[in-house]
Amino acid sequence: MSKIASVQDLEDHAKANLDKNALNYYSSGSQDMITLQDNVNAFDRYQIRPRVLRNVSNVDTKVSAFGLTFDYPIFIAASAMQKMAHPDGELASVRSANKHNVCYSLSTISTSSIEEVSEAAGQVTDNKKIWFQLYIYNDKHKTIDLIKRAERAGFKAIILTADTPYIGRRLPDIRDPFMIPSHLKLKNIQTEKIGEAETSTQSSENASWLARYFKENINPGLTWDDVTWIKSVTSLPVLVKGVLTAEDAKLCLQYGADGIIVSNHGGRQLDTAPATIDALPEVVRAVNGKIPVFLDGGVRRGTDAFKALALGATAVFMGRPNLWGLFYDGENGVDLMLDIVFEEFKLAMALSGCASVKDINESYIQDSRHIFSKL
């Protein structure tokens, strides 16, 4: 194909060539995928208001969070089973993130273990910029074990996923049930029940063995008290992922969360929930600078990241683009994806008149839905 010039090129390549089982799992959303599509489309409703005659001969893209400094405010989101995209899977992704000095977050449902990913992230523990995305199990001992393994491996934060008491209704998975390839295992949660699910759920009403696994193992009874509990068993910062409203943002503050990730799970849970960029402003206003707010969902371009920062995000996460880059050429493909988006972001800053990430604010953006003709 022609030279890859954008994340869209990588996505087009993946959709034309990736195995259907893996593609359905990676690309699908819940129900009619309205939120999935709106996550991406919503960014186009916001316009950048560039300022000119600013000195942008040097553009500083660095951002800090939880005592760590990152070269760009564009991180790699936790996404499951990356070895379906490339044999190196999560290890290739974290190596690329490490080279680029940005955060990599590891899914509980990964095909490389916590310890393997930590080793791939580098030997110097203090330099590891890896966060662990956590599901809470019915058996709290399993949850504590995952947290302690992450701590020992040098992970720097825990991401508590709060929007998945049940797996969303994903129609492609119901029509053509997803099965993990036989040569792959979920390295962090491997149990006998996973093995049973692999063979017993092909005729399940709610499709795949993963849906059955969640139903049998992941705790749907979580409350805000569980944020307090997680805080009591770890010294790491705890971020709550899946927040879309000011009301829940205020509860994050009340219950001691160290950060928020505005997310609708990539449009994979509740369909017709708000796009992440639309939900971001009210969460930022509710938090009022007390803790950092991140955005995960729909980011496909450097300009998308710029818009999210203008609306108050500390940084953004990219999930599916990492998978498309990984499928394209393993670690080199993730390098290519990050290089493209970082170049786009830096150029967006320069052409908007921002010499530093600290310069980006709400004055650089407008919501086109609220601009009306005077005619």
SULNORMO-V471429 format. One record per pair of residues at least 24 apart in sequence whose C-alpha atoms are under 6 Angstrom apart, sorted by the first residue. I is the first residue (numbers start at 1). GAP is how many residues later the second one is. If there is no record, write none. Layout:
BEGIN
{{I;GAP} {I;GAP}}
END
This chain:
BEGIN
{{10;314} {11;313} {14;310} {21;157} {29;141} {29;238} {29;239} {30;138} {30;139} {30;140} {30;238} {30;239} {30;241} {31;138} {31;139} {31;140} {34;238} {35;232} {35;236} {35;237} {35;238} {36;231} {38;237} {39;236} {39;259} {40;258} {45;323} {46;320} {46;321} {46;322} {47;318} {47;319} {48;316} {48;317} {49;315} {49;316} {50;302} {51;301} {51;302} {52;301} {54;299} {56;294} {56;299} {59;296} {59;297} {60;296} {61;296} {70;31} {70;32} {71;30} {73;242} {74;241} {74;242} {74;243} {75;27} {75;28} {75;242} {76;28} {76;241} {76;242} {77;28} {77;240} {77;241} {77;242} {78;27} {78;28} {78;29} {79;28} {80;27} {80;29} {80;30} {81;29} {81;30} {85;242} {86;241} {86;244} {91;26} {91;29} {92;239} {94;27} {95;25} {95;26} {96;239} {103;26} {103;27} {104;26} {105;25} {105;26} {105;27} {106;26} {106;27} {107;26} {108;25} {108;26} {110;76} {111;74} {111;75} {111;76} {112;75} {113;74} {113;75} {115;38} {118;35} {125;29} {130;25} {130;26} {131;24} {131;25} {131;26} {131;27} {132;26} {132;27} {133;25} {133;26} {134;25} {134;26} {135;26} {136;82} {136;83} {137;80} {137;81} {137;82} {138;79} {138;80} {138;81} {157;79} {157;80} {158;80} {159;79} {159;80} {159;81} {160;79} {160;80} {160;81} {161;80} {162;79} {162;80} {163;79} {165;55} {167;44} {168;100} {168;101} {173;34} {174;33} {177;30} {177;31} {178;30} {244;35} {245;38} {246;36} {246;37} {246;40} {249;34} {258;33} {259;32} {259;33} {259;34} {260;33} {261;32} {261;33} {261;34} {262;33} {263;33} {266;31} {281;30} {284;28} {301;40} {302;39} {302;42} {302;43} {303;42} {303;45} {310;50} {310;51} {310;52} {311;51}}
END
